[in-house]
Amino acid sequence: MSTISRDEVAHLAGLARLAVSEEELDTFAGQLDVILDSVARVGEVAADEIPPTSHAVPVTNVFRTDEVRPGLSRREALAGAPATEENRFRVPRILNEEA
């Protein structure tokens, strides 16, 4: 059974930049103990003869096949734009670059 100290919880909280009260240190220490014990139990059950799995059931590709379909014309695509210039979308400049 692992035991995590209040100092370790305070250190972890500091790394995560969390403000933790003295009462929370005790609460979190107990909760982290339960989590660490659960992880240790899983490690005990795992056997070398059991292959690692990423999915409990087989996964199949659910994507549809690519099909060429007609798209919007340039005029249709630009029709809903708030601003256009030279048949392109006009957007506000976000970098301090000169034209």
Order of alpha helices (4+ residues) and beta strands (2+ residues): alpha-alpha-alpha-beta-beta
